[in-house]
Amino acid sequence: MTQNFTIHYWREGNNEVDFVLEKNNKLIAIEVKSSRAAETKGMMAFEKKYQPSKILLVGDDGLPWQDFLLTDPGSMF
């Protein structure tokens, strides 16, 4: 099955988002953190600028990475 979405990395200055999924003019921002209490300034900057449909934090303070790896990306839209 074709999911028909694109995946990007976003960086502007010191702000970055690990994965940006785009489909039908909808954006989903995904940040992966390997430790607790990690800063998410990039996610906040991205959200302010682009108003994504969804923001996901993967890691200790968000969705466990094991669950994320089992997620069908198309189902996020």
N, CA, C and O atoms as a Maestro MAE file, in Angstrom:
{
 s_m_m2io_version
 :::
 2.0.0
}

f_m_ct {
 s_m_title
 :::
 protein
 m_atom[308] {
  # First column is atom index #
  i_m_mmod_type
  r_m_x_coord
  r_m_y_coord
  r_m_z_coord
  i_m_residue_number
  s_m_chain_name
  s_m_pdb_residue_name
  s_m_pdb_atom_name
  i_m_atomic_number
  :::
  1 25 0.842 -1.174 0.000 1 A "MET " " N  " 7
  2 3 0.000 0.000 0.000 1 A "MET " " CA " 6
  3 2 0.889 1.240 0.000 1 A "MET " " C  " 6
  4 15 1.855 1.305 0.761 1 A "MET " " O  " 8
  5 25 0.585 2.192 -0.817 2 A "THR " " N  " 7
  6 3 1.330 3.432 -0.883 2 A "THR " " CA " 6
  7 2 0.761 4.410 0.122 2 A "THR " " C  " 6
  8 15 -0.445 4.651 0.147 2 A "THR " " O  " 8
  9 25 1.615 4.967 0.941 3 A "GLN " " N  " 7
  10 3 1.178 5.899 1.980 3 A "GLN " " CA " 6
  11 2 1.077 7.334 1.467 3 A "GLN " " C  " 6
  12 15 0.331 8.137 2.028 3 A "GLN " " O  " 8
  13 25 1.815 7.665 0.414 4 A "ASN " " N  " 7
  14 3 1.785 9.000 -0.191 4 A "ASN " " CA " 6
  15 2 2.053 10.124 0.799 4 A "ASN " " C  " 6
  16 15 1.302 11.098 0.851 4 A "ASN " " O  " 8
  17 25 3.111 9.995 1.578 5 A "PHE " " N  " 7
  18 3 3.552 11.096 2.413 5 A "PHE " " CA " 6
  19 2 5.047 11.278 2.207 5 A "PHE " " C  " 6
  20 15 5.744 10.364 1.765 5 A "PHE " " O  " 8
  21 25 5.525 12.462 2.531 6 A "THR " " N  " 7
  22 3 6.960 12.723 2.448 6 A "THR " " CA " 6
  23 2 7.484 12.908 3.865 6 A "THR " " C  " 6
  24 15 6.738 13.230 4.790 6 A "THR " " O  " 8
  25 25 8.768 12.698 4.006 7 A "ILE " " N  " 7
  26 3 9.407 12.858 5.310 7 A "ILE " " CA " 6
  27 2 10.620 13.776 5.139 7 A "ILE " " C  " 6
  28 15 11.404 13.638 4.200 7 A "ILE " " O  " 8
  29 25 10.746 14.714 6.075 8 A "HIS " " N  " 7
  30 3 11.814 15.715 6.006 8 A "HIS " " CA " 6
  31 2 12.460 15.867 7.372 8 A "HIS " " C  " 6
  32 15 11.950 15.389 8.384 8 A "HIS " " O  " 8
  33 25 13.587 16.542 7.368 9 A "TYR " " N  " 7
  34 3 14.251 17.026 8.569 9 A "TYR " " CA " 6
  35 2 14.133 18.535 8.507 9 A "TYR " " C  " 6
  36 15 14.297 19.111 7.431 9 A "TYR " " O  " 8
  37 25 13.853 19.199 9.622 10 A "TRP " " N  " 7
  38 3 13.706 20.657 9.620 10 A "TRP " " CA " 6
  39 2 14.726 21.279 10.553 10 A "TRP " " C  " 6
  40 15 14.913 20.827 11.683 10 A "TRP " " O  " 8
  41 25 15.387 22.326 10.066 11 A "ARG " " N  " 7
  42 3 16.328 23.084 10.884 11 A "ARG " " CA " 6
  43 2 16.266 24.541 10.470 11 A "ARG " " C  " 6
  44 15 16.264 24.878 9.286 11 A "ARG " " O  " 8
  45 25 16.215 25.399 11.487 12 A "GLU " " N  " 7
  46 3 16.240 26.842 11.265 12 A "GLU " " CA " 6
  47 2 17.043 27.448 12.407 12 A "GLU " " C  " 6
  48 15 16.580 27.472 13.547 12 A "GLU " " O  " 8
  49 25 18.238 27.936 12.111 13 A "GLY " " N  " 7
  50 3 19.128 28.413 13.168 13 A "GLY " " CA " 6
  51 2 19.520 27.247 14.064 13 A "GLY " " C  " 6
  52 15 20.007 26.225 13.581 13 A "GLY " " O  " 8
  53 25 19.310 27.398 15.367 14 A "ASN " " N  " 7
  54 3 19.615 26.323 16.316 14 A "ASN " " CA " 6
  55 2 18.422 25.417 16.581 14 A "ASN " " C  " 6
  56 15 18.535 24.453 17.339 14 A "ASN " " O  " 8
  57 25 17.293 25.711 15.974 15 A "ASN " " N  " 7
  58 3 16.086 24.912 16.173 15 A "ASN " " CA " 6
  59 2 16.005 23.816 15.118 15 A "ASN " " C  " 6
  60 15 16.297 24.032 13.942 15 A "ASN " " O  " 8
  61 25 15.596 22.626 15.580 16 A "GLU " " N  " 7
  62 3 15.471 21.510 14.640 16 A "GLU " " CA " 6
  63 2 14.382 20.553 15.104 16 A "GLU " " C  " 6
  64 15 14.053 20.467 16.287 16 A "GLU " " O  " 8
  65 25 13.842 19.844 14.134 17 A "VAL " " N  " 7
  66 3 12.871 18.776 14.376 17 A "VAL " " CA " 6
  67 2 13.394 17.562 13.612 17 A "VAL " " C  " 6
  68 15 13.756 17.657 12.440 17 A "VAL " " O  " 8
  69 25 13.426 16.421 14.298 18 A "ASP " " N  " 7
  70 3 14.030 15.228 13.710 18 A "ASP " " CA " 6
  71 2 13.304 14.734 12.465 18 A "ASP " " C  " 6
  72 15 13.938 14.418 11.458 18 A "ASP " " O  " 8
  73 25 11.971 14.665 12.530 19 A "PHE " " N  " 7
  74 3 11.184 14.172 11.400 19 A "PHE " " CA " 6
  75 2 9.951 15.033 11.218 19 A "PHE " " C  " 6
  76 15 9.252 15.347 12.181 19 A "PHE " " O  " 8
  77 25 9.689 15.412 9.981 20 A "VAL " " N  " 7
  78 3 8.451 16.105 9.634 20 A "VAL " " CA " 6
  79 2 7.797 15.287 8.530 20 A "VAL " " C  " 6
  80 15 8.357 15.133 7.444 20 A "VAL " " O  " 8
  81 25 6.614 14.766 8.814 21 A "LEU " " N  " 7
  82 3 5.843 14.020 7.824 21 A "LEU " " CA " 6
  83 2 4.831 14.974 7.211 21 A "LEU " " C  " 6
  84 15 4.216 15.777 7.912 21 A "LEU " " O  " 8
  85 25 4.664 14.879 5.895 22 A "GLU " " N  " 7
  86 3 3.735 15.763 5.202 22 A "GLU " " CA " 6
  87 2 2.860 14.952 4.253 22 A "GLU " " C  " 6
  88 15 3.344 14.136 3.468 22 A "GLU " " O  " 8
  89 25 1.550 15.205 4.353 23 A "LYS " " N  " 7
  90 3 0.595 14.542 3.480 23 A "LYS " " CA " 6
  91 2 -0.636 15.432 3.366 23 A "LYS " " C  " 6
  92 15 -1.197 15.859 4.375 23 A "LYS " " O  " 8
  93 25 -1.052 15.708 2.138 24 A "ASN " " N  " 7
  94 3 -2.254 16.510 1.884 24 A "ASN " " CA " 6
  95 2 -2.261 17.804 2.693 24 A "ASN " " C  " 6
  96 15 -3.264 18.141 3.322 24 A "ASN " " O  " 8
  97 25 -1.152 18.524 2.677 25 A "ASN " " N  " 7
  98 3 -1.011 19.799 3.380 25 A "ASN " " CA " 6
  99 2 -1.119 19.688 4.896 25 A "ASN " " C  " 6
  100 15 -1.313 20.698 5.572 25 A "ASN " " O  " 8
  101 25 -0.997 18.494 5.436 26 A "LYS " " N  " 7
  102 3 -0.960 18.290 6.877 26 A "LYS " " CA " 6
  103 2 0.465 17.942 7.271 26 A "LYS " " C  " 6
  104 15 1.149 17.193 6.573 26 A "LYS " " O  " 8
  105 25 0.904 18.491 8.393 27 A "LEU " " N  " 7
  106 3 2.250 18.235 8.897 27 A "LEU " " CA " 6
  107 2 2.182 17.531 10.246 27 A "LEU " " C  " 6
  108 15 1.310 17.813 11.067 27 A "LEU " " O  " 8
  109 25 3.105 16.623 10.456 28 A "ILE " " N  " 7
  110 3 3.281 15.965 11.741 28 A "ILE " " CA " 6
  111 2 4.758 16.101 12.096 28 A "ILE " " C  " 6
  112 15 5.631 15.696 11.328 28 A "ILE " " O  " 8
  113 25 5.024 16.672 13.262 29 A "ALA " " N  " 7
  114 3 6.394 16.862 13.725 29 A "ALA " " CA " 6
  115 2 6.718 15.772 14.739 29 A "ALA " " C  " 6
  116 15 5.930 15.501 15.644 29 A "ALA " " O  " 8
  117 25 7.885 15.150 14.581 30 A "ILE " " N  " 7
  118 3 8.307 14.079 15.480 30 A "ILE " " CA " 6
  119 2 9.713 14.384 15.988 30 A "ILE " " C  " 6
  120 15 10.647 14.567 15.208 30 A "ILE " " O  " 8
  121 25 9.839 14.435 17.295 31 A "GLU " " N  " 7
  122 3 11.134 14.664 17.927 31 A "GLU " " CA " 6
  123 2 11.487 13.422 18.739 31 A "GLU " " C  " 6
  124 15 10.655 12.908 19.487 31 A "GLU " " O  " 8
  125 25 12.708 12.944 18.591 32 A "VAL " " N  " 7
  126 3 13.177 11.761 19.303 32 A "VAL " " CA " 6
  127 2 14.222 12.210 20.320 32 A "VAL " " C  " 6
  128 15 15.219 12.840 19.970 32 A "VAL " " O  " 8
  129 25 13.974 11.875 21.586 33 A "LYS " " N  " 7
  130 3 14.894 12.238 22.668 33 A "LYS " " CA " 6
  131 2 15.358 10.974 23.377 33 A "LYS " " C  " 6
  132 15 14.551 10.098 23.689 33 A "LYS " " O  " 8
  133 25 16.649 10.884 23.630 34 A "SER " " N  " 7
  134 3 17.204 9.691 24.263 34 A "SER " " CA " 6
  135 2 17.306 9.814 25.782 34 A "SER " " C  " 6
  136 15 17.644 8.846 26.463 34 A "SER " " O  " 8
  137 25 17.014 11.005 26.316 35 A "SER " " N  " 7
  138 3 17.104 11.178 27.763 35 A "SER " " CA " 6
  139 2 15.927 12.017 28.261 35 A "SER " " C  " 6
  140 15 15.245 12.681 27.480 35 A "SER " " O  " 8
  141 25 15.706 11.975 29.550 36 A "ARG " " N  " 7
  142 3 14.635 12.762 30.163 36 A "ARG " " CA " 6
  143 2 15.037 14.234 30.235 36 A "ARG " " C  " 6
  144 15 16.216 14.579 30.167 36 A "ARG " " O  " 8
  145 25 14.038 15.077 30.374 37 A "ALA " " N  " 7
  146 3 14.232 16.516 30.560 37 A "ALA " " CA " 6
  147 2 15.019 17.148 29.417 37 A "ALA " " C  " 6
  148 15 15.701 18.153 29.618 37 A "ALA " " O  " 8
  149 25 14.935 16.586 28.250 38 A "ALA " " N  " 7
  150 3 15.613 17.159 27.093 38 A "ALA " " CA " 6
  151 2 14.806 18.353 26.588 38 A "ALA " " C  " 6
  152 15 13.577 18.346 26.647 38 A "ALA " " O  " 8
  153 25 15.486 19.359 26.102 39 A "GLU " " N  " 7
  154 3 14.805 20.549 25.596 39 A "GLU " " CA " 6
  155 2 14.112 20.261 24.278 39 A "GLU " " C  " 6
  156 15 14.583 19.460 23.471 39 A "GLU " " O  " 8
  157 25 13.000 20.920 24.079 40 A "THR " " N  " 7
  158 3 12.252 20.770 22.824 40 A "THR " " CA " 6
  159 2 11.993 22.144 22.201 40 A "THR " " C  " 6
  160 15 10.910 22.399 21.673 40 A "THR " " O  " 8
  161 25 13.000 23.028 22.267 41 A "LYS " " N  " 7
  162 3 12.859 24.366 21.688 41 A "LYS " " CA " 6
  163 2 12.531 24.295 20.202 41 A "LYS " " C  " 6
  164 15 11.742 25.094 19.697 41 A "LYS " " O  " 8
  165 25 13.132 23.345 19.508 42 A "GLY " " N  " 7
  166 3 12.879 23.206 18.077 42 A "GLY " " CA " 6
  167 2 11.427 22.887 17.794 42 A "GLY " " C  " 6
  168 15 10.838 23.429 16.859 42 A "GLY " " O  " 8
  169 25 10.849 22.011 18.597 43 A "MET " " N  " 7
  170 3 9.436 21.655 18.421 43 A "MET " " CA " 6
  171 2 8.546 22.870 18.645 43 A "MET " " C  " 6
  172 15 7.588 23.088 17.903 43 A "MET " " O  " 8
  173 25 8.861 23.656 19.663 44 A "MET " " N  " 7
  174 3 8.054 24.848 19.950 44 A "MET " " CA " 6
  175 2 8.161 25.865 18.810 44 A "MET " " C  " 6
  176 15 7.161 26.471 18.425 44 A "MET " " O  " 8
  177 25 9.357 26.051 18.275 45 A "ALA " " N  " 7
  178 3 9.555 26.980 17.164 45 A "ALA " " CA " 6
  179 2 8.823 26.492 15.911 45 A "ALA " " C  " 6
  180 15 8.199 27.281 15.201 45 A "ALA " " O  " 8
  181 25 8.903 25.201 15.650 46 A "PHE " " N  " 7
  182 3 8.228 24.625 14.490 46 A "PHE " " CA " 6
  183 2 6.716 24.777 14.624 46 A "PHE " " C  " 6
  184 15 6.033 25.143 13.667 46 A "PHE " " O  " 8
  185 25 6.197 24.493 15.824 47 A "GLU " " N  " 7
  186 3 4.758 24.596 16.053 47 A "GLU " " CA " 6
  187 2 4.267 26.034 15.847 47 A "GLU " " C  " 6
  188 15 3.220 26.260 15.241 47 A "GLU " " O  " 8
  189 25 5.020 26.978 16.348 48 A "LYS " " N  " 7
  190 3 4.642 28.386 16.206 48 A "LYS " " CA " 6
  191 2 4.626 28.810 14.736 48 A "LYS " " C  " 6
  192 15 3.744 29.554 14.306 48 A "LYS " " O  " 8
  193 25 5.591 28.338 13.985 49 A "LYS " " N  " 7
  194 3 5.718 28.761 12.581 49 A "LYS " " CA " 6
  195 2 4.762 28.026 11.641 49 A "LYS " " C  " 6
  196 15 4.233 28.634 10.711 49 A "LYS " " O  " 8
  197 25 4.529 26.720 11.866 50 A "TYR " " N  " 7
  198 3 3.797 25.911 10.886 50 A "TYR " " CA " 6
  199 2 2.469 25.326 11.373 50 A "TYR " " C  " 6
  200 15 1.711 24.794 10.562 50 A "TYR " " O  " 8
  201 25 2.169 25.408 12.652 51 A "GLN " " N  " 7
  202 3 0.937 24.849 13.219 51 A "GLN " " CA " 6
  203 2 0.660 23.427 12.696 51 A "GLN " " C  " 6
  204 15 -0.327 23.206 11.995 51 A "GLN " " O  " 8
  205 25 1.524 22.476 13.035 52 A "PRO " " N  " 7
  206 3 1.337 21.101 12.551 52 A "PRO " " CA " 6
  207 2 0.064 20.470 13.111 52 A "PRO " " C  " 6
  208 15 -0.435 20.875 14.161 52 A "PRO " " O  " 8
  209 25 -0.446 19.485 12.404 53 A "SER " " N  " 7
  210 3 -1.636 18.756 12.838 53 A "SER " " CA " 6
  211 2 -1.373 17.975 14.111 53 A "SER " " C  " 6
  212 15 -2.270 17.780 14.931 53 A "SER " " O  " 8
  213 25 -0.126 17.526 14.268 54 A "LYS " " N  " 7
  214 3 0.215 16.679 15.405 54 A "LYS " " CA " 6
  215 2 1.691 16.850 15.717 54 A "LYS " " C  " 6
  216 15 2.513 17.069 14.827 54 A "LYS " " O  " 8
  217 25 2.007 16.745 17.000 55 A "ILE " " N  " 7
  218 3 3.394 16.762 17.459 55 A "ILE " " CA " 6
  219 2 3.598 15.528 18.322 55 A "ILE " " C  " 6
  220 15 2.812 15.254 19.228 55 A "ILE " " O  " 8
  221 25 4.650 14.795 18.036 56 A "LEU " " N  " 7
  222 3 4.958 13.596 18.814 56 A "LEU " " CA " 6
  223 2 6.347 13.710 19.415 56 A "LEU " " C  " 6
  224 15 7.308 14.071 18.736 56 A "LEU " " O  " 8
  225 25 6.436 13.396 20.695 57 A "LEU " " N  " 7
  226 3 7.721 13.292 21.362 57 A "LEU " " CA " 6
  227 2 7.948 11.807 21.619 57 A "LEU " " C  " 6
  228 15 7.156 11.151 22.296 57 A "LEU " " O  " 8
  229 25 9.028 11.298 21.075 58 A "VAL " " N  " 7
  230 3 9.356 9.879 21.229 58 A "VAL " " CA " 6
  231 2 10.526 9.771 22.198 58 A "VAL " " C  " 6
  232 15 11.568 10.397 22.001 58 A "VAL " " O  " 8
  233 25 10.347 8.981 23.234 59 A "GLY " " N  " 7
  234 3 11.399 8.799 24.219 59 A "GLY " " CA " 6
  235 2 10.827 8.682 25.618 59 A "GLY " " C  " 6
  236 15 9.631 8.450 25.792 59 A "GLY " " O  " 8
  237 25 11.685 8.842 26.614 60 A "ASP " " N  " 7
  238 3 11.302 8.631 28.007 60 A "ASP " " CA " 6
  239 2 10.118 9.476 28.461 60 A "ASP " " C  " 6
  240 15 9.288 9.000 29.235 60 A "ASP " " O  " 8
  241 25 10.024 10.713 28.000 61 A "ASP " " N  " 7
  242 3 8.953 11.613 28.433 61 A "ASP " " CA " 6
  243 2 7.767 11.634 27.470 61 A "ASP " " C  " 6
  244 15 6.858 12.448 27.632 61 A "ASP " " O  " 8
  245 25 7.764 10.768 26.492 62 A "GLY " " N  " 7
  246 3 6.681 10.736 25.505 62 A "GLY " " CA " 6
  247 2 6.323 9.309 25.142 62 A "GLY " " C  " 6
  248 15 6.283 8.421 25.994 62 A "GLY " " O  " 8
  249 25 6.067 9.110 23.877 63 A "LEU " " N  " 7
  250 3 5.743 7.782 23.364 63 A "LEU " " CA " 6
  251 2 6.997 6.900 23.424 63 A "LEU " " C  " 6
  252 15 8.037 7.283 22.889 63 A "LEU " " O  " 8
  253 25 6.916 5.733 24.061 64 A "PRO " " N  " 7
  254 3 8.092 4.854 24.094 64 A "PRO " " CA " 6
  255 2 8.553 4.510 22.672 64 A "PRO " " C  " 6
  256 15 7.736 4.271 21.783 64 A "PRO " " O  " 8
  257 25 9.869 4.491 22.477 65 A "TRP " " N  " 7
  258 3 10.389 4.244 21.132 65 A "TRP " " CA " 6
  259 2 9.952 2.898 20.575 65 A "TRP " " C  " 6
  260 15 9.795 2.746 19.363 65 A "TRP " " O  " 8
  261 25 9.753 1.918 21.458 66 A "GLN " " N  " 7
  262 3 9.324 0.595 21.007 66 A "GLN " " CA " 6
  263 2 7.930 0.680 20.365 66 A "GLN " " C  " 6
  264 15 7.673 0.047 19.341 66 A "GLN " " O  " 8
  265 25 7.046 1.460 20.972 67 A "ASP " " N  " 7
  266 3 5.708 1.651 20.413 67 A "ASP " " CA " 6
  267 2 5.760 2.456 19.120 67 A "ASP " " C  " 6
  268 15 5.032 2.177 18.168 67 A "ASP " " O  " 8
  269 25 6.633 3.460 19.103 68 A "PHE " " N  " 7
  270 3 6.770 4.287 17.897 68 A "PHE " " CA " 6
  271 2 7.189 3.443 16.693 68 A "PHE " " C  " 6
  272 15 6.664 3.613 15.593 68 A "PHE " " O  " 8
  273 25 8.135 2.535 16.911 69 A "LEU " " N  " 7
  274 3 8.618 1.699 15.804 69 A "LEU " " CA " 6
  275 2 7.545 0.761 15.264 69 A "LEU " " C  " 6
  276 15 7.645 0.299 14.127 69 A "LEU " " O  " 8
  277 25 6.537 0.477 16.051 70 A "LEU " " N  " 7
  278 3 5.440 -0.391 15.613 70 A "LEU " " CA " 6
  279 2 4.298 0.389 14.974 70 A "LEU " " C  " 6
  280 15 3.341 -0.209 14.483 70 A "LEU " " O  " 8
  281 25 4.386 1.718 14.975 71 A "THR " " N  " 7
  282 3 3.324 2.575 14.458 71 A "THR " " CA " 6
  283 2 3.401 2.696 12.938 71 A "THR " " C  " 6
  284 15 4.470 2.926 12.374 71 A "THR " " O  " 8
  285 25 2.262 2.538 12.296 72 A "ASP " " N  " 7
  286 3 2.157 2.759 10.849 72 A "ASP " " CA " 6
  287 2 2.114 4.278 10.643 72 A "ASP " " C  " 6
  288 15 1.174 4.929 11.098 72 A "ASP " " O  " 8
  289 25 3.119 4.852 9.964 73 A "PRO " " N  " 7
  290 3 3.153 6.306 9.794 73 A "PRO " " CA " 6
  291 2 1.883 6.871 9.144 73 A "PRO " " C  " 6
  292 15 1.459 7.977 9.477 73 A "PRO " " O  " 8
  293 25 1.287 6.128 8.233 74 A "GLY " " N  " 7
  294 3 0.076 6.597 7.574 74 A "GLY " " CA " 6
  295 2 -1.079 6.765 8.537 74 A "GLY " " C  " 6
  296 15 -1.970 7.581 8.300 74 A "GLY " " O  " 8
  297 25 -1.079 5.997 9.630 75 A "SER " " N  " 7
  298 3 -2.166 6.091 10.591 75 A "SER " " CA " 6
  299 2 -2.088 7.371 11.430 75 A "SER " " C  " 6
  300 15 -3.051 7.720 12.112 75 A "SER " " O  " 8
  301 25 -0.969 8.061 11.387 76 A "MET " " N  " 7
  302 3 -0.819 9.298 12.150 76 A "MET " " CA " 6
  303 2 -1.632 10.441 11.567 76 A "MET " " C  " 6
  304 15 -1.946 11.408 12.262 76 A "MET " " O  " 8
  305 25 -1.970 10.329 10.296 77 A "PHE " " N  " 7
  306 3 -2.740 11.378 9.645 77 A "PHE " " CA " 6
  307 2 -4.192 11.123 9.882 77 A "PHE " " C  " 6
  308 15 -5.037 11.890 9.419 77 A "PHE " " O  " 8
  :::
 }
 m_bond[307] {
  # First column is bond index #
  i_m_from
  i_m_to
  i_m_order
  :::
  1 1 2 1
  2 2 3 1
  3 3 4 2
  4 3 5 1
  5 5 6 1
  6 6 7 1
  7 7 8 2
  8 7 9 1
  9 9 10 1
  10 10 11 1
  11 11 12 2
  12 11 13 1
  13 13 14 1
  14 14 15 1
  15 15 16 2
  16 15 17 1
  17 17 18 1
  18 18 19 1
  19 19 20 2
  20 19 21 1
  21 21 22 1
  22 22 23 1
  23 23 24 2
  24 23 25 1
  25 25 26 1
  26 26 27 1
  27 27 28 2
  28 27 29 1
  29 29 30 1
  30 30 31 1
  31 31 32 2
  32 31 33 1
  33 33 34 1
  34 34 35 1
  35 35 36 2
  36 35 37 1
  37 37 38 1
  38 38 39 1
  39 39 40 2
  40 39 41 1
  41 41 42 1
  42 42 43 1
  43 43 44 2
  44 43 45 1
  45 45 46 1
  46 46 47 1
  47 47 48 2
  48 47 49 1
  49 49 50 1
  50 50 51 1
  51 51 52 2
  52 51 53 1
  53 53 54 1
  54 54 55 1
  55 55 56 2
  56 55 57 1
  57 57 58 1
  58 58 59 1
  59 59 60 2
  60 59 61 1
  61 61 62 1
  62 62 63 1
  63 63 64 2
  64 63 65 1
  65 65 66 1
  66 66 67 1
  67 67 68 2
  68 67 69 1
  69 69 70 1
  70 70 71 1
  71 71 72 2
  72 71 73 1
  73 73 74 1
  74 74 75 1
  75 75 76 2
  76 75 77 1
  77 77 78 1
  78 78 79 1
  79 79 80 2
  80 79 81 1
  81 81 82 1
  82 82 83 1
  83 83 84 2
  84 83 85 1
  85 85 86 1
  86 86 87 1
  87 87 88 2
  88 87 89 1
  89 89 90 1
  90 90 91 1
  91 91 92 2
  92 91 93 1
  93 93 94 1
  94 94 95 1
  95 95 96 2
  96 95 97 1
  97 97 98 1
  98 98 99 1
  99 99 100 2
  100 99 101 1
  101 101 102 1
  102 102 103 1
  103 103 104 2
  104 103 105 1
  105 105 106 1
  106 106 107 1
  107 107 108 2
  108 107 109 1
  109 109 110 1
  110 110 111 1
  111 111 112 2
  112 111 113 1
  113 113 114 1
  114 114 115 1
  115 115 116 2
  116 115 117 1
  117 117 118 1
  118 118 119 1
  119 119 120 2
  120 119 121 1
  121 121 122 1
  122 122 123 1
  123 123 124 2
  124 123 125 1
  125 125 126 1
  126 126 127 1
  127 127 128 2
  128 127 129 1
  129 129 130 1
  130 130 131 1
  131 131 132 2
  132 131 133 1
  133 133 134 1
  134 134 135 1
  135 135 136 2
  136 135 137 1
  137 137 138 1
  138 138 139 1
  139 139 140 2
  140 139 141 1
  141 141 142 1
  142 142 143 1
  143 143 144 2
  144 143 145 1
  145 145 146 1
  146 146 147 1
  147 147 148 2
  148 147 149 1
  149 149 150 1
  150 150 151 1
  151 151 152 2
  152 151 153 1
  153 153 154 1
  154 154 155 1
  155 155 156 2
  156 155 157 1
  157 157 158 1
  158 158 159 1
  159 159 160 2
  160 159 161 1
  161 161 162 1
  162 162 163 1
  163 163 164 2
  164 163 165 1
  165 165 166 1
  166 166 167 1
  167 167 168 2
  168 167 169 1
  169 169 170 1
  170 170 171 1
  171 171 172 2
  172 171 173 1
  173 173 174 1
  174 174 175 1
  175 175 176 2
  176 175 177 1
  177 177 178 1
  178 178 179 1
  179 179 180 2
  180 179 181 1
  181 181 182 1
  182 182 183 1
  183 183 184 2
  184 183 185 1
  185 185 186 1
  186 186 187 1
  187 187 188 2
  188 187 189 1
  189 189 190 1
  190 190 191 1
  191 191 192 2
  192 191 193 1
  193 193 194 1
  194 194 195 1
  195 195 196 2
  196 195 197 1
  197 197 198 1
  198 198 199 1
  199 199 200 2
  200 199 201 1
  201 201 202 1
  202 202 203 1
  203 203 204 2
  204 203 205 1
  205 205 206 1
  206 206 207 1
  207 207 208 2
  208 207 209 1
  209 209 210 1
  210 210 211 1
  211 211 212 2
  212 211 213 1
  213 213 214 1
  214 214 215 1
  215 215 216 2
  216 215 217 1
  217 217 218 1
  218 218 219 1
  219 219 220 2
  220 219 221 1
  221 221 222 1
  222 222 223 1
  223 223 224 2
  224 223 225 1
  225 225 226 1
  226 226 227 1
  227 227 228 2
  228 227 229 1
  229 229 230 1
  230 230 231 1
  231 231 232 2
  232 231 233 1
  233 233 234 1
  234 234 235 1
  235 235 236 2
  236 235 237 1
  237 237 238 1
  238 238 239 1
  239 239 240 2
  240 239 241 1
  241 241 242 1
  242 242 243 1
  243 243 244 2
  244 243 245 1
  245 245 246 1
  246 246 247 1
  247 247 248 2
  248 247 249 1
  249 249 250 1
  250 250 251 1
  251 251 252 2
  252 251 253 1
  253 253 254 1
  254 254 255 1
  255 255 256 2
  256 255 257 1
  257 257 258 1
  258 258 259 1
  259 259 260 2
  260 259 261 1
  261 261 262 1
  262 262 263 1
  263 263 264 2
  264 263 265 1
  265 265 266 1
  266 266 267 1
  267 267 268 2
  268 267 269 1
  269 269 270 1
  270 270 271 1
  271 271 272 2
  272 271 273 1
  273 273 274 1
  274 274 275 1
  275 275 276 2
  276 275 277 1
  277 277 278 1
  278 278 279 1
  279 279 280 2
  280 279 281 1
  281 281 282 1
  282 282 283 1
  283 283 284 2
  284 283 285 1
  285 285 286 1
  286 286 287 1
  287 287 288 2
  288 287 289 1
  289 289 290 1
  290 290 291 1
  291 291 292 2
  292 291 293 1
  293 293 294 1
  294 294 295 1
  295 295 296 2
  296 295 297 1
  297 297 298 1
  298 298 299 1
  299 299 300 2
  300 299 301 1
  301 301 302 1
  302 302 303 1
  303 303 304 2
  304 303 305 1
  305 305 306 1
  306 306 307 1
  307 307 308 2
  :::
 }
}
